[in-house]
Amino acid sequence: MKEEKTFFSFLPLFLISLLFFIVISQTTATNYPINVWPKPTTFNWPNPKSISLSPNFTISHPPHRYLTPAVYRYLHLILSEHHRTIITPAINLTSSTPLHSLIISISDVTSPLAHGVNESYALSTPSDGSPSAYITAETVWGAMRGLETFSQLVYGNPTRAAAGVYIHDLPIFAHRGVMLDTSRNFYGVDDLLRLIKAMSMNKLNVFHWHITDSQSFPLVIPSEPELAGKGAYGNEMMYSPADVQKIVEFGLEHGVRVLPEIDMPAHTGSWAEAYPEIITCANMFWWPAASSPALAAEPGTGQLNPLSPKTYEVAKNVIHDTIAMFPDSLFHGGADEINSACWNTDPSIQKFVASNGTLSQLLELFINNTLPEILSLNRTVVYWEDVILSANVKVNPSLLSPENVIMQTWNNGPNNTKQLVTSGYRVIVSSADYYYLDCGHGSFVGNDSRYDQPPGTDQGNGGSWCGPFKTWETIYNYDITYGLTDEEAQLVIGGEVALWSEQADSTVMDSRIWPRASAMAETLWSGNRDETGMKRYAEATDRLNEWRYRMVARGIGAEPIQPLWCVKNPGMCNTVHPFTS
């Protein structure tokens, strides 16, 4: 498709946006008959009507390796989806000429998909008989966000679109992600592609892939093939370099970056299948006796031995090959949950400690040998907060420059976020109190006496360390910069919901993630408050219900959040009567 030049094509985005703001009201109304998820930062529809789409509807755009397939994908979706709203919108169809085209104009077609890339866009649909709708964006990635918004303004059979809509939109946070663990249970490539597809629908832009852990090593490392050859669950449960390339390219076509995590030096028991000599406490029973400390946070023991030269030979090969497969500027090095008891089982470490060495010095030795390797490959490193906040084994923060290191927080809610930004680190928030999607499903260990209680006993969290279940409203109402000054809040680059897979695999992936991740997606895109500053979870309920049904129609197995009766009777399932002033 050729790019059609129009008056808008020659105007910079900021000027087009200014024109929109001059023409329309600044207020953001709610309860429109058609909505967009996540809610745009500015959504104006002064006179709600709809306009027919021509059966010959086209999308014109600048040619681009990743935008072009996105345009074809959205064109097919727009013409074939025929979304049936749960409640028929009370809007009239205009008698105007059908909408013939969507014209995309982009200021900078060369900006790569990277952290901090401009994702803003402006969108307008005509109400006066004009044949074209317009998206203007600084980058192709903003244009993709605009395409998703336009697709949600289209509905019905025959197909029609919201007419006279003006949108100016950009995210609050640059990093908006989903973390998925593919070590405890394996997920096929198609499952990961479906996850990326759903993320793109929700304007999430980072797939944090926790690829390896103590339970399995599914990633094929070309220079260390035995790691997956012996550490994967089976030959059919590996990710080849070709698989990775397919996933990364699919992500780029959907505006989603893929951030790889190779967790180390803890959580590496699976490495022992190929290299037992570099792993401490490998394949030991995780809790040897009631009076002894556990050797791991959960079954599946093993940690890299920082005193073994072979450790760094293997680790550096893993780092080099992984970074070669993943083009993103970030690399996640893990560094969480160092277990003292595991390291203390090793004779060489026992000797080191007996000579007045400490386990924290061991971790520093490991970081000092691997961090420079990662930085030499032009990557910024992400570590879990434990690396400097653990009560037992941690490194001196002076070893981890905030210029080169980003911290991901998961413990102690906003308190740990505050500690990290106070130290000058950029932070990704994944608080287990709000964003852990596996919580509330009990414990996976067998022979657990917590489940053998007399009737009438308070069941507490049902064995789940991070219970209860995190509802979509719990997620929606969390402000990830809570308690921070404006200056400190600038260091919070975004957040991620996390699905750890001890009790999850592809059969439940969709329902565990969606639509709860949608709740986070809106709060990180446009916030969780209305124009008066009030939390908007009440009106968000009806919009999320509608969006969940649309995701299901698009092939995403999102779980319901209310009975269908509530969806058909908006506001009637609230705790406050919808007609009460």
Residue, then its C-alpha position, 0 to 999 in steps of 0.5 A: m500500500k502506498e502512503e497517501k499524502t494529505f494536509f496532515s502528512f506535512l504537519p508535525l505530530f505536536l501541531i496536529s495534537l495542538l489542533f485537536f486540543i483547540v477544537i475539542s474539550q479538555t475533559t475526558a468523559t466516561n460512559y461512551p457507547i464505544n470504549v477503548w482499552p486501555k483508556p486513552t489519555t485524551f478521548n473526545w467524542p462530542n456527538p456520538k455517531s457511527i459511520s459505515l466502513s466501505p467494503n473496499f476500506t484501505i490503510s495507507h502507511p509508510p513502508h516499514r519492515y514491521l509496520t507493514p505486516a501490522v497494517y495487513r493484520y489490522l486491516h484483516l481484523i477490522l474487516s472481518e472481526h464484526h465485534r458484537t457488543i454486549i449492549t448495542p450502542a445507542i448511537n445513530l449511523t450517519s448518512s455520510t459517505p462510508l469511511h474509505s481509508l485510514i491514513i497513517s503519517i509518521s514523523d520518524v520511521t527509523s526509531p527502533l523498538a527500544h526502552g523509551v521509544n515514543e509511543s504517542y499517536a493522535l487519531s481522528t475519525p470523520s463525522d462530516g462526510s470526509p472519506s478518511a480517518y487519520i493516525t499521526a505518530e512520531t514512530v511506527w510503534g506509536a502508529m501500532r498503538g493507534l491501529e489497535t485503538f482504531s480497531q476497537l472503535v470498529y464493530g458490528n455487521p455490517t462493519r461500522a466505526a465510531a464517527g467524530v472521535y478525537i484521541h491524543d494518546l501516550p503512555i505514562f510509563a515506558h516499561r509495561g510488561v508480562m513476565l512468564d516463567t517457562s522453566r517450571n512448566f514448558y510453554g510451546v512457541d505458539d503459546l508465547l506468540r499468543l501471549i505477545k498477541a494479547m499483550s499488543m492488544n493491551k498496549l503492553n510492550v515488554f515480554h519478560w521471558h524467565i527462560t531458565d530455572s532450577q527445574s529445567f533449561p529449555l533454551v538451546i545455547p549453541s556453544e553449550p548444547e548440553l545445557a538444554g540437551k540434558g537440562a530440558y524436560g525433553n527434546e520436544m520441550m526446547y527453544s531453538p535459536a530459530d524458535v527465539q528468532k520467530i518469537v522476537e520477530f513476532g514481537l517486533e511486528h506487534g510492538v513488543r520487546v522480548l527481554p530474556e532472563i537467565d537467572m543465576p547464580a541461584h536457580t541453576g540446578s538444571w545446569a547440573e545435568a550437563y555440568p555437575e561440577i559447577i553446581t552446589c547442592a545439586n539434586m539434593f532433597w530441598w528440605p533435608a530435615a526439620s531442624s535444618p534450613a531448606l536448600a532452596a526456596e522450593p524443590g529443585t536445588g542448585q546454585l552456581n559455584p563462584l569459586s569454580p573457574k569452569t562456572y565462568e567459562v559456561a556462564k559467559n558462553v550462555i551470556h554471549d549466545t543469549i544476547a546474540m539471539f535477543p536484540d533488546s538493549l536489556f538483559h536480565g541476570g536474575a541474582d535473586e534468592i541466594n540460598s546460604a545453606c546450598w552454598n555451605t554444602d560445598p567443601s570449597i565454599q566451606k574452606f573459603v568461609a573458614s578462611n574468613g570469607t563471606l557468602s556475600q563476597l562470593l556473590e560479589l565475586f560472581i557479579n564482578n566476573t559476569l556483569p562486565e561481560i554483559l556490559s561489554l556486549n552493550r546491554t543494560v542489566v536488570y537484576w532482582e532487588d535481592v542482589i542488594l536488598s537481601a537480608n543474608v547474601k547481597v553485594n555492595p551497591s557500589l558494585l552496581s552503577p545505576e547507570n548500567v543496572i536496573m532493579q526489579t522489585w518484588n518484595n515488601g511493596p512500595n517500601n522496597t521501591k522507595q529504598l531502590v529509587t532513593s539509592g538512585y536506581r531505575v526500578i521495574v515494579s513487580s510487587a508480589d502483593y499486587y502483581y504476582l498472578d500465581c498467588g492464591h493457588g496454594s502450595f505445590v509441594g506434596n505431603d503438606s500438613r497445612y492442608d490437613q487441618p480439622p474442619g472449622t480451622d482458619q485456612g489462612n492463605g490456603g498454603s500460598w505464600c503470597g496469597p490471597f489471589k490478586t483480583w483485577e481490582t487489587i491490581y488496578n488500584y495499585d499505584i506503583t509510585y505510591g509514597l515517592t516524591d515526584e523526583e523519585a517517581q521519575l526513576v520508576i520506569g514501569g511495572e510487570v505482572a508475573l506468572w510463575s509456573e509451578q502450577a501453570d502451563s499453557t492450559v491455564m496461561d490465558s485465564r491466569i494472565w487475562p484480564r488481570a494483566s489488562a488492569m495493569a495495562e490501563t494503569l500504566w498507560s493512562g492511570n487509574r484515576d479520572e480527571t477529578g483525581m478519583k480512582r475509576y475502578a467502578e466505571a472501569t468494571d463495565r469497560l473491562n467486561e466488554w474488553r474481556y469479551r472482545m479478547v475472547a472473541r479474538g482467541i484469548g481465553a481471558e477469564p470472566i470477572q462478573p456474571l453475564w447479567c452484570v455485563k448486560n446491566p451496567g452498574m447494577c452489580n456495584t456496591v453503590h447504586p448507579f443512579t445514586s448521586 
